[in-house]
């Protein structure tokens, strides 16, 4: 846990000073620095959650990690609190957000079309489908029950990021008040979901990206419903 806290501090320091244009030495070109400003915090959280899962941390160690973050890191970088808004989460919620962040990261700036897959690609597609399912289910859950405040806060942050214009994003979200034909031209309507008294429209950058989600229960059920009603 101690070593992981040190790594969190180091990575968070780089994200903050790059995002605030205070230091350009951490990333080698302007494009990379721009990406850090857009998705740096989400990438950092994905890295952290992957570390927690891969190292096999239990609930007590996770609790120790978040206590250490609040005591030794939060507010200690240039006296700024909540730079990336880390919330204490259960191992189950960490796994779920890890899946969601993984499918977003994989689709980011990815226009490839997978027709066949080797063992590694198929393994990747398995957790991408799970990530999509976890995302849809989390939208539904947090819309009707926000009692898991920390988890739903993290989900809401992710949704707000997906709403921002980003040409590299594989998935984009529009609400009913901001959606326009120009925004969605050439994109594929993946789903529309009620969330916090508004309708959200989830679009893939290109329909061919559906090939990454062949293991998704949500898409399988959607296809079955369409076939049954057509």
N, C-alpha and C positions, 0 to 999 in steps of 0.2 A: 504493500500500500504506500509506503514512504517513497519508493522509487517512482511509482505511478504519479504521485502528487508532484514530484519534481518535474516529470515530463509534462504534466498538465500546465504547470506554471510556465515552463519554457515555451510550449506551443501557444498558450494564451497570450503571452507577452508578444510573440511575433504577430499574431492575428491583430491584436489591439494596435500596435504601433504602425502596422501596415495600413490598417483600416483608417487610422487617423492621419495618414500621410506624415507621420513623424519620423519614419525611417524606411528607406527604400533598399536596404542592403540584404533583406531576408529573402527576396524573390528576384529572379534574374531579369525579368522584363516587365513592361507596363501591363501587358495582357494578364500575366500571372497575378500581378498586384490587384488588378481590377477584379479578377475572379475571387481573390481572397476577401475583398470587400463585399462581394455578393453572397458567397456561400461558405466563407471561412469558418463561421461558427458551426454551421451544420456539419461540415467535414470534421471539425474538431470533436464534436459530440459523437459522430459515427465512429471515429477512431477510439474515443474513450470507451464507448459501449462495447466495441469489439474487443478491446483490451480486457474489460471486466469479464466478458463471456469466455474468451479464449484462455484467460488465466484461471478460470474457475472460481472466482471470488464468490463467497457465500453472502447471505444477507447481513451478517454482522460486519464483515469486511467492507461491504458496500456502504453501510452506515458509517463506519470509521472513515472511509474515503470522503464522503460528503461532509462530515464534521471537520476533517482536515482541510478540505477546500474552503469552508467558511472561515476557519480559524487562521489559515496560513496564506491563502491566495486571494479570496474575494475581497476587493477593496484595497489590496496591497500593490496593485499595478497602477501607478500614477494616481492613486487615491480614487479610482473609479470602481464602483460596484456593478455587479451583474453584467460584465462585458459580453458574455455569451449566454447569460441567463440559465445557469445550471440549476436544476431542481432535483432534490432528493427523490429517487425513484426506487421501486421494488425491482428485483431481478426480473420478474415477469414483464414489467413495463419497459425495462431496459432492453430486453430481447425484442419486444414488439417495435420499439422505436429504431432499434438497430436494423431490423428488417425493412422498415419504411425508408430510412435514410439510405440503405444499400440500393434499393431499386431506383431512388432518385439519382444517386451518384452514378450508377451504372448507365442510366439513360442520358446523363448530362453530356451534351456534345457528341452523342452516339447515333449515327444514322445508318448503322449496319443492319442488314437483314439476315437473320439466322434461318436458313432453310434446313440445315443439318447440324448436328452437334457431336463433338467428341465427349468423353467422360467429364472433362472439366467444364465445358460449356453447358452440358446438361445439368450438372450440379448447380451451376450458376443460375440457370433458368428455374430450377426448383425453388430457390430462395427468393428469386424475383417475383414469382407468382405468389409466394407467401407474403412478401412485402406489400404487394398490391392489395391482397385480401385484408391484411392487417390495417392498411390505410383506410379502406372503405369501412371496415367494421369499427374503427376508432372514430371516424366521423359520425357514424350512427350513434355510437355509445356516448360520446361527449356531447352530442346534440340533445340527448334526452336525460343524461345523468352526468353532471360535471362534478360529482362528489370527489372524484380522484383529481383534485385541483392541480397538483404538480404535473401529472401526466397530461391532462387536457391543456394546461398552459403550454407545454412543449409542443403538443399537436397544433394548437392554434398558431404558435410561432411559425411552424412549418407551413401551415396553410397560407399565412400572410406572406411568407417568402415566395411561395408558388404563385401568388397573385401579382407579384412584381414582374414587369416586362423583362424578359431575359431570352434572347434569341438562341442561347445554347441549351436551354432547359428542354428535357424530353417530355415533361408533363407540366401543364400550366393550368391554373384555376382562375375562373372568372365568376363574379357574382352577377346577379340579374340586373344590377344597375349599371355595371361597367362594361358588359359584354357587347362587342360590336362585330359586324361581319368581317371587317378588316382584321380584327384580332384573330379570328378563328379560321380564316381562309387557308385551305390546304391541310388543316388539322383534323384529327379524328375525335369525335365526341365519345369519350370513354364511359362517362356516367354523369348523372346529375343527382345531387344529394341535398337534403334539407339539413342545414347546420345553423344553429343559433338564430332561428327565425329568418334566415335567408336561404335562397337556393344557390348552390354552388355547381358550376359546370366544369367538369374535369376533362381536359383535352390532351391527347397525345400529339406530339409534334408531327407525327406521320403514322398512318394506319399500319405500315409495315412493322412498326415497333411492337405490335401485338404479338409477333412471333416470340418475343421474350417472355410472354406470360402464359404459355400454353398449359402450365400447371395451376393456373389460378382458378379456384373454385368459383369466385365471383364471375369470371368470364364464361366458365362452363355453364353455370346456371343461367347467365344472360343469354347465351346461345340456345340453350334448351327452351327457355321461355319464348324467344323469338320464333323458334321452329314450331312450337306448339300453337302459337297464335297466328301463324302465317298460312 
